[in-house]
Amino acid sequence: MVKTVVKPKHLLAFKFWFLKMNYVVNDLADGGFTAKIKAKEFKKGHRYVLVSGDGTGNKAAYELGKEFEEHLKVA
């Protein structure tokens, strides 16, 4: 079983979370998305995020996905 960035039911909300943080979000053909930001306030490793259609992603996606899921637990 493949580990996903966030729970599948939270994937769309995860995408909107990036928009709220002023990332530029682009959809991918496979149903995933990329999120980019140039702001220096963000950790360099978190300035480019890739989430593929199957819910996997790059290191930044997993790190930010964990943070996102923690925010959901608190809310």
DSSP file (Angstrom, degrees, kcal/mol; ACC not computed):
  #  RESIDUE AA STRUCTURE BP1 BP2  ACC     N-H-->O    O-->H-N    N-H-->O    O-->H-N    TCO  KAPPA ALPHA  PHI   PSI    X-CA   Y-CA   Z-CA
    1    1 A M              0   0    0      0, 0.0     2,-0.3     0, 0.0     0, 0.0   0.000 360.0 360.0 360.0 134.6    0.0    0.0    0.0
    2    2 A V        -     0   0    0     52,-0.1     2,-0.4     1,-0.0     0, 0.0  -0.648 360.0-124.5 -85.7 134.6    1.3    3.4   -1.0
    3    3 A K        -     0   0    0     -2,-0.3     2,-0.2     2,-0.0    -1,-0.0  -0.658  28.7-146.2 -78.3 128.4    1.5    6.1    1.7
    4    4 A T        -     0   0    0     -2,-0.4    52,-0.2    52,-0.1    51,-0.1  -0.588  18.2-121.9 -95.8 159.4   -0.4    9.2    0.6
    5    5 A V  S    S-     0   0    0     50,-3.4     2,-0.3    -2,-0.2    51,-0.1   0.931  94.5  -7.3 -62.9 -49.0    0.4   12.8    1.4
    6    6 A V  S    S-     0   0    0     49,-0.3    -1,-0.2    62,-0.1     5,-0.1  -0.890  97.8 -71.0-137.5 168.5   -3.0   13.4    3.1
    7    7 A K    >   -     0   0    0     -2,-0.3     3,-2.3     1,-0.1     4,-0.5  -0.378  49.0-117.8 -59.5 141.1   -6.1   11.3    3.4
    8    8 A P  G >  S+     0   0    0      0, 0.0     3,-1.1     0, 0.0     4,-0.4   0.836 114.4  57.8 -52.4 -36.0   -7.9   11.1    0.1
    9    9 A K  G 3  S+     0   0    0      1,-0.2     4,-0.2     2,-0.1     3,-0.1   0.679 107.9  48.2 -70.1 -15.1  -10.9   12.9    1.5
   10   10 A H  G <> S+     0   0    0     -3,-2.3     4,-2.4     1,-0.1    -1,-0.2   0.402  81.8  98.5-101.8   0.5   -8.7   15.9    2.4
   11   11 A L  H <> S+     0   0    0     -3,-1.1     4,-1.9    -4,-0.5    -2,-0.1   0.896  84.0  46.2 -60.9 -44.7   -6.9   16.3   -0.9
   12   12 A L  H  > S+     0   0    0     -4,-0.4     4,-2.1     1,-0.2    -1,-0.2   0.908 113.5  49.5 -65.5 -41.4   -9.1   19.1   -2.3
   13   13 A A  H  > S+     0   0    0     -4,-0.2     4,-2.0     1,-0.2    -1,-0.2   0.872 107.7  55.4 -64.0 -36.6   -8.9   21.0    1.0
   14   14 A F  H  X S+     0   0    0     -4,-2.4     4,-1.4     2,-0.2    -1,-0.2   0.907 107.3  49.9 -61.1 -42.5   -5.1   20.5    1.0
   15   15 A K  H  X S+     0   0    0     -4,-1.9     4,-1.4     1,-0.2     3,-0.3   0.925 110.7  48.6 -62.3 -46.0   -5.0   22.2   -2.4
   16   16 A F  H  X S+     0   0    0     -4,-2.1     4,-2.3     1,-0.2    -1,-0.2   0.825 102.9  63.3 -64.6 -31.2   -7.1   25.1   -1.2
   17   17 A W  H  X S+     0   0    0     -4,-2.0     4,-1.1     1,-0.2    -1,-0.2   0.897 102.3  49.9 -59.2 -41.6   -4.8   25.4    1.8
   18   18 A F  H  <>S+     0   0    0     -4,-1.4     5,-2.5    -3,-0.3     3,-0.3   0.898 108.1  52.8 -65.0 -40.0   -1.9   26.3   -0.5
   19   19 A L  H ><5S+     0   0    0     -4,-1.4     3,-1.7     1,-0.2    -2,-0.2   0.909 106.7  52.8 -61.2 -41.3   -4.1   28.9   -2.3
   20   20 A K  H 3<5S+     0   0    0     -4,-2.3    -1,-0.2     1,-0.3    -2,-0.2   0.771 106.2  54.0 -65.3 -25.8   -4.8   30.5    1.1
   21   21 A M  T 3<5S-     0   0    0     -4,-1.1    -1,-0.3    -3,-0.3    -2,-0.2   0.221 123.1-107.0 -92.7  14.6   -1.1   30.7    1.7
   22   22 A N  T < 5 +     0   0    0     -3,-1.7    -3,-0.2     1,-0.2     2,-0.2   0.712  67.8 150.1  68.5  24.6   -0.5   32.5   -1.6
   23   23 A Y      < -     0   0    0     -5,-2.5     2,-0.7    -6,-0.1    -1,-0.2  -0.552  52.3-118.9 -75.8 152.3    1.0   29.6   -3.4
   24   24 A V  E     -A   36   0A   0     12,-3.4    12,-2.1    -2,-0.2     2,-0.5  -0.875  35.3-159.5 -90.9 117.4    0.5   29.5   -7.2
   25   25 A V  E     -A   35   0A   0     -2,-0.7     2,-0.4    10,-0.2    10,-0.2  -0.866  11.6-174.8-107.6 130.1   -1.3   26.2   -7.7
   26   26 A N  E     -A   34   0A   0      8,-2.4     8,-2.6    -2,-0.5     2,-0.2  -0.979  21.9-127.0-123.9 135.7   -1.4   24.4  -11.1
   27   27 A D  E     -A   33   0A   0     -2,-0.4     2,-0.3     6,-0.2     6,-0.3  -0.516  20.4-141.9 -78.2 147.1   -3.4   21.3  -11.9
   28   28 A L    >   -     0   0    0      4,-2.6     3,-1.7    -2,-0.2    -1,-0.0  -0.739  22.7-114.2-105.6 157.8   -1.7   18.2  -13.5
   29   29 A A  T 3  S+     0   0    0     -2,-0.3    -1,-0.1     1,-0.3    -2,-0.0   0.791 114.2  57.9 -60.9 -29.8   -3.2   16.0  -16.1
   30   30 A D  T 3  S-     0   0    0      1,-0.1    -1,-0.3     0, 0.0     3,-0.1   0.411 125.6 -96.4 -84.9   4.1   -3.3   13.0  -13.7
   31   31 A G  S <  S+     0   0    0     -3,-1.7    -2,-0.1     1,-0.3    -1,-0.1   0.357  93.2 107.2  98.6  -5.4   -5.5   14.9  -11.2
   32   32 A G        -     0   0    0     -5,-0.1    -4,-2.6     1,-0.0     2,-0.3  -0.050  54.5-142.7 -87.2-164.7   -2.7   16.0   -9.0
   33   33 A F  E     -AB  27  51A   0     18,-2.7    18,-2.9    -6,-0.3     2,-0.3  -0.989   7.8-136.3-156.6 162.1   -1.3   19.5   -8.6
   34   34 A T  E     -AB  26  50A   0     -8,-2.6    -8,-2.4    -2,-0.3     2,-0.4  -0.914  15.4-162.3-116.9 152.0    1.9   21.6   -8.1
   35   35 A A  E     +AB  25  49A   0     14,-2.3    14,-2.8    -2,-0.3     2,-0.3  -0.994  11.3 179.6-135.7 127.9    2.2   24.5   -5.7
   36   36 A K  E     +AB  24  48A   0    -12,-2.1   -12,-3.4    -2,-0.4     2,-0.3  -0.955   6.6 176.7-130.6 147.4    4.9   27.1   -5.9
   37   37 A I        -     0   0    0     10,-1.9   -14,-0.1    -2,-0.3   -15,-0.0  -0.992  20.2-161.8-146.7 146.6    5.8   30.2   -4.0
   38   38 A K        +     0   0    0     -2,-0.3    -1,-0.1     3,-0.0     9,-0.1   0.501  50.3 126.2-103.7  -7.3    8.7   32.6   -4.2
   39   39 A A    >   -     0   0    0      1,-0.2     3,-1.1     8,-0.1    -2,-0.1  -0.275  55.5-145.5 -59.2 131.6    8.3   34.2   -0.7
   40   40 A K  T 3  S+     0   0    0      1,-0.2    -1,-0.2     7,-0.0     4,-0.1   0.653  91.2  75.9 -72.8 -16.0   11.5   34.0    1.3
   41   41 A E  T 3  S+     0   0    0      2,-0.1     2,-0.3     3,-0.0    -1,-0.2   0.746  83.1  81.4 -68.2 -21.0    9.6   33.5    4.5
   42   42 A F  S <  S-     0   0    0     -3,-1.1     5,-0.1     1,-0.1    -5,-0.0  -0.650  98.2 -98.1 -88.3 141.6    8.9   29.9    3.5
   43   43 A K    >   -     0   0    0     -2,-0.3     3,-2.6     1,-0.1     4,-0.2  -0.299  34.7-121.5 -53.4 134.7   11.5   27.3    4.1
   44   44 A K  G >  S+     0   0    0      1,-0.3     3,-1.4     2,-0.2     4,-0.2   0.851 111.9  56.0 -53.0 -39.4   13.4   26.7    0.9
   45   45 A G  G 3  S+     0   0    0      1,-0.3    -1,-0.3     2,-0.1     3,-0.2   0.601 105.7  53.1 -69.7 -10.9   12.4   23.1    0.8
   46   46 A H  G <  S+     0   0    0     -3,-2.6    -1,-0.3     1,-0.1    -2,-0.2   0.268  81.4  90.2-107.0  10.0    8.7   24.0    1.0
   47   47 A R  S <  S+     0   0    0     -3,-1.4   -10,-1.9    -4,-0.2     2,-0.4   0.670  90.2  42.7 -82.6 -15.9    8.7   26.4   -2.0
   48   48 A Y  E     -B   36   0A   0     -4,-0.2     2,-0.4    -3,-0.2    12,-0.3  -0.980  69.7-178.3-132.1 121.7    7.8   23.7   -4.5
   49   49 A V  E     -B   35   0A   0    -14,-2.8   -14,-2.3    -2,-0.4     2,-0.5  -0.966   6.1-168.3-122.7 133.3    5.2   21.1   -3.7
   50   50 A L  E     +B   34   0A   0     -2,-0.4     8,-1.6   -16,-0.2     2,-0.5  -0.985   7.2 176.7-123.2 124.5    4.2   18.2   -6.0
   51   51 A V  E     -BC  33  57A   0    -18,-2.9   -18,-2.7    -2,-0.5     6,-0.2  -0.983  18.9-150.3-125.0 118.2    1.1   16.0   -5.3
   52   52 A S    >   -     0   0    0      4,-2.9     3,-2.1    -2,-0.5   -21,-0.0  -0.334  31.0 -99.9 -84.6 169.5    0.4   13.4   -8.0
   53   53 A G  T 3  S+     0   0    0      1,-0.3    -1,-0.1     2,-0.1   -22,-0.0   0.743 121.1  58.0 -61.1 -25.8   -3.0   12.1   -8.9
   54   54 A D  T 3  S-     0   0    0      2,-0.1    -1,-0.3     1,-0.0     3,-0.1   0.408 121.2-104.8 -87.3   4.2   -2.5    8.9   -6.8
   55   55 A G  S <  S+     0   0    0     -3,-2.1   -50,-3.4     1,-0.3   -49,-0.3   0.435  83.2 119.5  91.6  -1.0   -1.9   11.0   -3.7
   56   56 A T        +     0   0    0    -52,-0.2    -4,-2.9   -51,-0.1    -1,-0.3  -0.431  35.1 159.4 -88.1 171.3    1.9   10.6   -3.5
   57   57 A G  B     -C   51   0A   0     -6,-0.2    -6,-0.2    -2,-0.1     2,-0.1  -0.945  37.3 -62.0-169.0-171.4    4.3   13.5   -3.7
   58   58 A N     >  -     0   0    0     -8,-1.6     4,-1.9    -2,-0.3     3,-0.2  -0.229  61.1 -89.0 -83.4 178.8    7.7   15.0   -3.0
   59   59 A K  H  > S+     0   0    0      1,-0.2     4,-2.4     2,-0.2     5,-0.2   0.890 127.3  53.1 -58.1 -42.6    9.3   15.5    0.4
   60   60 A A  H  > S+     0   0    0    -12,-0.3     4,-2.9     1,-0.2     5,-0.3   0.889 106.0  54.2 -61.2 -39.1    7.7   18.9    0.8
   61   61 A A  H  > S+     0   0    0     -3,-0.2     4,-2.2   -11,-0.2    -1,-0.2   0.910 110.2  46.1 -62.2 -42.4    4.3   17.5    0.1
   62   62 A Y  H  X S+     0   0    0     -4,-1.9     4,-2.0     2,-0.2    -2,-0.2   0.916 114.4  47.3 -67.4 -42.2    4.7   14.9    2.8
   63   63 A E  H  X S+     0   0    0     -4,-2.4     4,-1.7     1,-0.2    -2,-0.2   0.938 118.0  40.6 -64.8 -46.4    6.0   17.4    5.4
   64   64 A L  H  X S+     0   0    0     -4,-2.9     4,-2.7     1,-0.2    -1,-0.2   0.820 111.2  58.2 -72.8 -30.0    3.3   19.9    4.7
   65   65 A G  H  X S+     0   0    0     -4,-2.2     4,-2.5    -5,-0.3    -1,-0.2   0.899 105.6  49.8 -63.0 -40.6    0.7   17.2    4.5
   66   66 A K  H  X S+     0   0    0     -4,-2.0     4,-1.9     2,-0.2    -2,-0.2   0.923 112.0  47.8 -63.3 -44.3    1.5   16.1    8.0
   67   67 A E  H  X S+     0   0    0     -4,-1.7     4,-2.0     2,-0.2    -2,-0.2   0.911 111.4  51.2 -62.2 -42.4    1.2   19.7    9.2
   68   68 A F  H  X S+     0   0    0     -4,-2.7     4,-1.8     1,-0.2    -2,-0.2   0.925 108.9  49.8 -60.9 -46.7   -2.1   20.1    7.4
   69   69 A E  H  X S+     0   0    0     -4,-2.5     4,-1.6     1,-0.2    -1,-0.2   0.860 108.6  53.9 -62.3 -35.3   -3.5   17.0    9.0
   70   70 A E  H  X S+     0   0    0     -4,-1.9     4,-1.5     1,-0.2    -1,-0.2   0.892 105.7  53.0 -65.8 -38.9   -2.4   18.2   12.4
   71   71 A H  H  X S+     0   0    0     -4,-2.0     4,-1.9     1,-0.2    -2,-0.2   0.884 107.1  52.8 -61.4 -38.3   -4.3   21.5   11.8
   72   72 A L  H  < S+     0   0    0     -4,-1.8    -1,-0.2     1,-0.2    -2,-0.2   0.862 105.1  54.3 -66.7 -35.2   -7.4   19.5   11.0
   73   73 A K  H  < S+     0   0    0     -4,-1.6    -1,-0.2     1,-0.2    -2,-0.2   0.877 111.4  45.2 -65.3 -36.7   -7.2   17.5   14.3
   74   74 A V  H  <        0   0    0     -4,-1.5    -2,-0.2     1,-0.2    -1,-0.2   0.839 360.0 360.0 -75.3 -34.8   -7.1   20.8   16.2
   75   75 A A     <        0   0    0     -4,-1.9    -1,-0.2    -5,-0.2    -2,-0.2   0.479 360.0 360.0 -69.4 360.0  -10.0   22.5   14.4
